[in-house]
Amino acid sequence: MARPHAHSALSHYNSANPGAEYDAVKPLKSSIVGFRDEIWVHVNFLARRKGAPPDTPEQRFFAQMHYDCLNTPSVETCIILEDPLKRFKKECSICDGSYGIYHPSDGEFICGKKRQKKEFFRTRNVVEWRFVNLPLDS
C-alpha cells in the first residue's frame, strides 16, 4: 500500500530539488486516516540518488500527503530523515508506534497532531461514506 504514495511523494521532492533527484528503492510503511473530508497519508520509504551506484547508501524519507475526493494527491511534506533515526518519533495521532513510521518534529507536518484526533475518521469507513447516497438505479 505504501508504493503509490512513495512514488507521488518522491516525484514532488524531485521537482522541488532539481539536481538532487532520487529514485525510489523500497516503500516501507504507510498509515492512512480521514481528516476534514480528505484522506491523509504518512509514509516512509527508501530512495537513492539518481544515477548513483547500487551500493550507495539509501536515504529514508518521510512524506505526508492527502487525496481529495477525485483521488488527486497533494504532497505537503517530503523530507529526508538523516541518521541517527533514534532522534525521530515513531508515532503520532495517525500512526501507532508499532507501525514503525519515523516522523520529523510536529512543526514539519500538518495532520497527525494530538488535538486533531477527534476529527479523524478511519479509512475502513471511507468506502461506505462514498457510496451511501448513490442512487441504486444508475
Biotite code that builds the C-alpha atoms (Angstrom):
import biotite.structure as struc

atoms = struc.array([
    struc.Atom([0.000, 0.000, 0.000], chain_id="A", res_id=1, res_name="MET", atom_name="CA", element="C"),
    struc.Atom([2.952, 2.370, 0.549], chain_id="A", res_id=2, res_name="ALA", atom_name="CA", element="C"),
    struc.Atom([4.250, 2.149, -3.039], chain_id="A", res_id=3, res_name="ARG", atom_name="CA", element="C"),
    struc.Atom([1.912, 4.630, -4.829], chain_id="A", res_id=4, res_name="PRO", atom_name="CA", element="C"),
    struc.Atom([2.262, 7.155, -2.003], chain_id="A", res_id=5, res_name="HIS", atom_name="CA", element="C"),
    struc.Atom([6.061, 6.884, -2.053], chain_id="A", res_id=6, res_name="ALA", atom_name="CA", element="C"),
    struc.Atom([6.188, 7.460, -5.816], chain_id="A", res_id=7, res_name="HIS", atom_name="CA", element="C"),
    struc.Atom([3.906, 10.516, -5.646], chain_id="A", res_id=8, res_name="SER", atom_name="CA", element="C"),
    struc.Atom([5.903, 11.973, -2.756], chain_id="A", res_id=9, res_name="ALA", atom_name="CA", element="C"),
    struc.Atom([9.254, 11.367, -4.439], chain_id="A", res_id=10, res_name="LEU", atom_name="CA", element="C"),
    struc.Atom([8.035, 12.943, -7.670], chain_id="A", res_id=11, res_name="SER", atom_name="CA", element="C"),
    struc.Atom([7.118, 16.029, -5.641], chain_id="A", res_id=12, res_name="HIS", atom_name="CA", element="C"),
    struc.Atom([10.501, 16.016, -3.874], chain_id="A", res_id=13, res_name="TYR", atom_name="CA", element="C"),
    struc.Atom([12.409, 15.689, -7.151], chain_id="A", res_id=14, res_name="ASN", atom_name="CA", element="C"),
    struc.Atom([10.525, 18.552, -8.805], chain_id="A", res_id=15, res_name="SER", atom_name="CA", element="C"),
    struc.Atom([11.322, 20.795, -5.818], chain_id="A", res_id=16, res_name="ALA", atom_name="CA", element="C"),
    struc.Atom([15.001, 19.769, -5.756], chain_id="A", res_id=17, res_name="ASN", atom_name="CA", element="C"),
    struc.Atom([16.379, 19.828, -9.314], chain_id="A", res_id=18, res_name="PRO", atom_name="CA", element="C"),
    struc.Atom([19.875, 18.400, -9.455], chain_id="A", res_id=19, res_name="GLY", atom_name="CA", element="C"),
    struc.Atom([19.325, 16.409, -6.252], chain_id="A", res_id=20, res_name="ALA", atom_name="CA", element="C"),
    struc.Atom([16.787, 13.873, -7.534], chain_id="A", res_id=21, res_name="GLU", atom_name="CA", element="C"),
    struc.Atom([16.240, 10.415, -6.069], chain_id="A", res_id=22, res_name="TYR", atom_name="CA", element="C"),
    struc.Atom([14.931, 7.080, -7.350], chain_id="A", res_id=23, res_name="ASP", atom_name="CA", element="C"),
    struc.Atom([12.610, 5.029, -5.168], chain_id="A", res_id=24, res_name="ALA", atom_name="CA", element="C"),
    struc.Atom([14.226, 1.874, -3.843], chain_id="A", res_id=25, res_name="VAL", atom_name="CA", element="C"),
    struc.Atom([11.719, 0.410, -1.415], chain_id="A", res_id=26, res_name="LYS", atom_name="CA", element="C"),
    struc.Atom([8.403, 1.533, 0.060], chain_id="A", res_id=27, res_name="PRO", atom_name="CA", element="C"),
    struc.Atom([8.314, 0.812, 3.792], chain_id="A", res_id=28, res_name="LEU", atom_name="CA", element="C"),
    struc.Atom([5.161, 1.571, 5.775], chain_id="A", res_id=29, res_name="LYS", atom_name="CA", element="C"),
    struc.Atom([2.186, 3.877, 5.438], chain_id="A", res_id=30, res_name="SER", atom_name="CA", element="C"),
    struc.Atom([-0.699, 4.909, 7.645], chain_id="A", res_id=31, res_name="SER", atom_name="CA", element="C"),
    struc.Atom([-3.953, 6.362, 6.356], chain_id="A", res_id=32, res_name="ILE", atom_name="CA", element="C"),
    struc.Atom([-6.712, 8.344, 8.043], chain_id="A", res_id=33, res_name="VAL", atom_name="CA", element="C"),
    struc.Atom([-9.638, 10.502, 7.012], chain_id="A", res_id=34, res_name="GLY", atom_name="CA", element="C"),
    struc.Atom([-9.339, 14.116, 8.141], chain_id="A", res_id=35, res_name="PHE", atom_name="CA", element="C"),
    struc.Atom([-11.503, 17.091, 7.150], chain_id="A", res_id=36, res_name="ARG", atom_name="CA", element="C"),
    struc.Atom([-13.090, 15.355, 4.134], chain_id="A", res_id=37, res_name="ASP", atom_name="CA", element="C"),
    struc.Atom([-9.798, 14.118, 2.694], chain_id="A", res_id=38, res_name="GLU", atom_name="CA", element="C"),
    struc.Atom([-7.644, 11.033, 3.018], chain_id="A", res_id=39, res_name="ILE", atom_name="CA", element="C"),
    struc.Atom([-4.278, 11.758, 4.689], chain_id="A", res_id=40, res_name="TRP", atom_name="CA", element="C"),
    struc.Atom([-1.217, 9.515, 4.486], chain_id="A", res_id=41, res_name="VAL", atom_name="CA", element="C"),
    struc.Atom([2.056, 9.271, 6.376], chain_id="A", res_id=42, res_name="HIS", atom_name="CA", element="C"),
    struc.Atom([4.661, 7.130, 4.610], chain_id="A", res_id=43, res_name="VAL", atom_name="CA", element="C"),
    struc.Atom([8.313, 6.124, 4.975], chain_id="A", res_id=44, res_name="ASN", atom_name="CA", element="C"),
    struc.Atom([10.316, 4.861, 2.016], chain_id="A", res_id=45, res_name="PHE", atom_name="CA", element="C"),
    struc.Atom([13.904, 4.367, 0.938], chain_id="A", res_id=46, res_name="LEU", atom_name="CA", element="C"),
    struc.Atom([15.434, 6.122, -2.066], chain_id="A", res_id=47, res_name="ALA", atom_name="CA", element="C"),
    struc.Atom([18.858, 6.514, -3.632], chain_id="A", res_id=48, res_name="ARG", atom_name="CA", element="C"),
    struc.Atom([20.330, 9.450, -5.566], chain_id="A", res_id=49, res_name="ARG", atom_name="CA", element="C"),
    struc.Atom([19.570, 9.200, -9.295], chain_id="A", res_id=50, res_name="LYS", atom_name="CA", element="C"),
    struc.Atom([22.481, 7.729, -11.196], chain_id="A", res_id=51, res_name="GLY", atom_name="CA", element="C"),
    struc.Atom([24.261, 6.567, -8.030], chain_id="A", res_id=52, res_name="ALA", atom_name="CA", element="C"),
    struc.Atom([25.825, 3.077, -7.976], chain_id="A", res_id=53, res_name="PRO", atom_name="CA", element="C"),
    struc.Atom([23.673, 0.330, -6.400], chain_id="A", res_id=54, res_name="PRO", atom_name="CA", element="C"),
    struc.Atom([25.969, 0.100, -3.363], chain_id="A", res_id=55, res_name="ASP", atom_name="CA", element="C"),
    struc.Atom([25.353, 3.781, -2.490], chain_id="A", res_id=56, res_name="THR", atom_name="CA", element="C"),
    struc.Atom([23.570, 4.067, 0.860], chain_id="A", res_id=57, res_name="PRO", atom_name="CA", element="C"),
    struc.Atom([19.827, 4.627, 0.712], chain_id="A", res_id=58, res_name="GLU", atom_name="CA", element="C"),
    struc.Atom([18.092, 7.554, 2.372], chain_id="A", res_id=59, res_name="GLN", atom_name="CA", element="C"),
    struc.Atom([14.935, 7.199, 4.450], chain_id="A", res_id=60, res_name="ARG", atom_name="CA", element="C"),
    struc.Atom([12.178, 9.667, 3.599], chain_id="A", res_id=61, res_name="PHE", atom_name="CA", element="C"),
    struc.Atom([9.063, 10.779, 5.460], chain_id="A", res_id=62, res_name="PHE", atom_name="CA", element="C"),
    struc.Atom([6.158, 12.135, 3.457], chain_id="A", res_id=63, res_name="ALA", atom_name="CA", element="C"),
    struc.Atom([2.745, 13.466, 4.358], chain_id="A", res_id=64, res_name="GLN", atom_name="CA", element="C"),
    struc.Atom([0.161, 13.792, 1.652], chain_id="A", res_id=65, res_name="MET", atom_name="CA", element="C"),
    struc.Atom([-3.582, 13.926, 1.178], chain_id="A", res_id=66, res_name="HIS", atom_name="CA", element="C"),
    struc.Atom([-6.046, 12.961, -1.503], chain_id="A", res_id=67, res_name="TYR", atom_name="CA", element="C"),
    struc.Atom([-9.144, 14.909, -2.463], chain_id="A", res_id=68, res_name="ASP", atom_name="CA", element="C"),
    struc.Atom([-12.482, 13.386, -3.490], chain_id="A", res_id=69, res_name="CYS", atom_name="CA", element="C"),
    struc.Atom([-11.135, 12.854, -7.034], chain_id="A", res_id=70, res_name="LEU", atom_name="CA", element="C"),
    struc.Atom([-8.178, 10.869, -5.637], chain_id="A", res_id=71, res_name="ASN", atom_name="CA", element="C"),
    struc.Atom([-5.704, 13.587, -6.633], chain_id="A", res_id=72, res_name="THR", atom_name="CA", element="C"),
    struc.Atom([-2.599, 13.540, -4.395], chain_id="A", res_id=73, res_name="PRO", atom_name="CA", element="C"),
    struc.Atom([-1.193, 16.683, -2.787], chain_id="A", res_id=74, res_name="SER", atom_name="CA", element="C"),
    struc.Atom([2.163, 16.319, -1.050], chain_id="A", res_id=75, res_name="VAL", atom_name="CA", element="C"),
    struc.Atom([2.514, 18.583, 1.975], chain_id="A", res_id=76, res_name="GLU", atom_name="CA", element="C"),
    struc.Atom([5.861, 17.299, 3.262], chain_id="A", res_id=77, res_name="THR", atom_name="CA", element="C"),
    struc.Atom([8.570, 15.075, 1.810], chain_id="A", res_id=78, res_name="CYS", atom_name="CA", element="C"),
    struc.Atom([11.912, 15.167, 3.584], chain_id="A", res_id=79, res_name="ILE", atom_name="CA", element="C"),
    struc.Atom([14.984, 13.046, 4.147], chain_id="A", res_id=80, res_name="ILE", atom_name="CA", element="C"),
    struc.Atom([15.352, 11.742, 7.686], chain_id="A", res_id=81, res_name="LEU", atom_name="CA", element="C"),
    struc.Atom([19.081, 11.834, 8.370], chain_id="A", res_id=82, res_name="GLU", atom_name="CA", element="C"),
    struc.Atom([20.700, 9.317, 10.718], chain_id="A", res_id=83, res_name="ASP", atom_name="CA", element="C"),
    struc.Atom([20.593, 8.666, 13.593], chain_id="A", res_id=84, res_name="PRO", atom_name="CA", element="C"),
    struc.Atom([16.931, 7.655, 13.317], chain_id="A", res_id=85, res_name="LEU", atom_name="CA", element="C"),
    struc.Atom([16.521, 7.343, 17.089], chain_id="A", res_id=86, res_name="LYS", atom_name="CA", element="C"),
    struc.Atom([16.056, 11.113, 17.284], chain_id="A", res_id=87, res_name="ARG", atom_name="CA", element="C"),
    struc.Atom([12.782, 10.870, 15.344], chain_id="A", res_id=88, res_name="PHE", atom_name="CA", element="C"),
    struc.Atom([9.383, 9.910, 16.748], chain_id="A", res_id=89, res_name="LYS", atom_name="CA", element="C"),
    struc.Atom([7.799, 6.624, 15.670], chain_id="A", res_id=90, res_name="LYS", atom_name="CA", element="C"),
    struc.Atom([4.235, 7.710, 16.279], chain_id="A", res_id=91, res_name="GLU", atom_name="CA", element="C"),
    struc.Atom([1.705, 10.485, 16.004], chain_id="A", res_id=92, res_name="CYS", atom_name="CA", element="C"),
    struc.Atom([-2.061, 10.560, 16.368], chain_id="A", res_id=93, res_name="SER", atom_name="CA", element="C"),
    struc.Atom([-2.372, 8.836, 12.939], chain_id="A", res_id=94, res_name="ILE", atom_name="CA", element="C"),
    struc.Atom([0.443, 6.301, 13.282], chain_id="A", res_id=95, res_name="CYS", atom_name="CA", element="C"),
    struc.Atom([0.559, 3.805, 16.094], chain_id="A", res_id=96, res_name="ASP", atom_name="CA", element="C"),
    struc.Atom([4.126, 3.284, 17.343], chain_id="A", res_id=97, res_name="GLY", atom_name="CA", element="C"),
    struc.Atom([4.019, -0.336, 16.152], chain_id="A", res_id=98, res_name="SER", atom_name="CA", element="C"),
    struc.Atom([3.810, 0.857, 12.517], chain_id="A", res_id=99, res_name="TYR", atom_name="CA", element="C"),
    struc.Atom([7.470, 1.908, 12.631], chain_id="A", res_id=100, res_name="GLY", atom_name="CA", element="C"),
    struc.Atom([6.934, 5.110, 10.651], chain_id="A", res_id=101, res_name="ILE", atom_name="CA", element="C"),
    struc.Atom([9.588, 7.648, 11.592], chain_id="A", res_id=102, res_name="TYR", atom_name="CA", element="C"),
    struc.Atom([8.358, 11.260, 11.808], chain_id="A", res_id=103, res_name="HIS", atom_name="CA", element="C"),
    struc.Atom([10.038, 14.671, 11.841], chain_id="A", res_id=104, res_name="PRO", atom_name="CA", element="C"),
    struc.Atom([9.141, 17.171, 14.553], chain_id="A", res_id=105, res_name="SER", atom_name="CA", element="C"),
    struc.Atom([5.485, 18.234, 14.863], chain_id="A", res_id=106, res_name="ASP", atom_name="CA", element="C"),
    struc.Atom([6.213, 21.535, 13.137], chain_id="A", res_id=107, res_name="GLY", atom_name="CA", element="C"),
    struc.Atom([7.149, 19.736, 9.915], chain_id="A", res_id=108, res_name="GLU", atom_name="CA", element="C"),
    struc.Atom([3.818, 18.055, 9.255], chain_id="A", res_id=109, res_name="PHE", atom_name="CA", element="C"),
    struc.Atom([0.214, 19.235, 9.229], chain_id="A", res_id=110, res_name="ILE", atom_name="CA", element="C"),
    struc.Atom([-2.042, 16.275, 10.008], chain_id="A", res_id=111, res_name="CYS", atom_name="CA", element="C"),
    struc.Atom([-1.308, 13.966, 12.930], chain_id="A", res_id=112, res_name="GLY", atom_name="CA", element="C"),
    struc.Atom([-1.216, 16.270, 15.915], chain_id="A", res_id=113, res_name="LYS", atom_name="CA", element="C"),
    struc.Atom([-2.904, 15.131, 19.133], chain_id="A", res_id=114, res_name="LYS", atom_name="CA", element="C"),
    struc.Atom([-5.508, 17.905, 19.137], chain_id="A", res_id=115, res_name="ARG", atom_name="CA", element="C"),
    struc.Atom([-6.757, 16.753, 15.690], chain_id="A", res_id=116, res_name="GLN", atom_name="CA", element="C"),
    struc.Atom([-7.525, 13.180, 16.665], chain_id="A", res_id=117, res_name="LYS", atom_name="CA", element="C"),
    struc.Atom([-11.206, 13.887, 17.399], chain_id="A", res_id=118, res_name="LYS", atom_name="CA", element="C"),
    struc.Atom([-11.635, 14.934, 13.738], chain_id="A", res_id=119, res_name="GLU", atom_name="CA", element="C"),
    struc.Atom([-10.286, 11.676, 12.271], chain_id="A", res_id=120, res_name="PHE", atom_name="CA", element="C"),
    struc.Atom([-12.343, 9.005, 10.588], chain_id="A", res_id=121, res_name="PHE", atom_name="CA", element="C"),
    struc.Atom([-10.702, 5.688, 9.759], chain_id="A", res_id=122, res_name="ARG", atom_name="CA", element="C"),
    struc.Atom([-10.407, 4.628, 6.141], chain_id="A", res_id=123, res_name="THR", atom_name="CA", element="C"),
    struc.Atom([-12.490, 1.486, 6.592], chain_id="A", res_id=124, res_name="ARG", atom_name="CA", element="C"),
    struc.Atom([-15.438, 3.893, 6.766], chain_id="A", res_id=125, res_name="ASN", atom_name="CA", element="C"),
    struc.Atom([-14.467, 5.764, 3.598], chain_id="A", res_id=126, res_name="VAL", atom_name="CA", element="C"),
    struc.Atom([-15.818, 3.121, 1.219], chain_id="A", res_id=127, res_name="VAL", atom_name="CA", element="C"),
    struc.Atom([-19.195, 3.187, 2.931], chain_id="A", res_id=128, res_name="GLU", atom_name="CA", element="C"),
    struc.Atom([-19.138, 7.002, 3.127], chain_id="A", res_id=129, res_name="TRP", atom_name="CA", element="C"),
    struc.Atom([-18.538, 7.447, -0.609], chain_id="A", res_id=130, res_name="ARG", atom_name="CA", element="C"),
    struc.Atom([-21.361, 5.122, -1.652], chain_id="A", res_id=131, res_name="PHE", atom_name="CA", element="C"),
    struc.Atom([-24.042, 5.900, 0.913], chain_id="A", res_id=132, res_name="VAL", atom_name="CA", element="C"),
    struc.Atom([-26.041, 8.335, -1.224], chain_id="A", res_id=133, res_name="ASN", atom_name="CA", element="C"),
    struc.Atom([-25.596, 6.820, -4.690], chain_id="A", res_id=134, res_name="LEU", atom_name="CA", element="C"),
    struc.Atom([-28.867, 6.040, -6.475], chain_id="A", res_id=135, res_name="PRO", atom_name="CA", element="C"),
    struc.Atom([-29.462, 2.325, -6.933], chain_id="A", res_id=136, res_name="LEU", atom_name="CA", element="C"),
    struc.Atom([-30.792, 2.622, -10.495], chain_id="A", res_id=137, res_name="ASP", atom_name="CA", element="C"),
    struc.Atom([-27.793, 4.362, -12.107], chain_id="A", res_id=138, res_name="SER", atom_name="CA", element="C"),
])
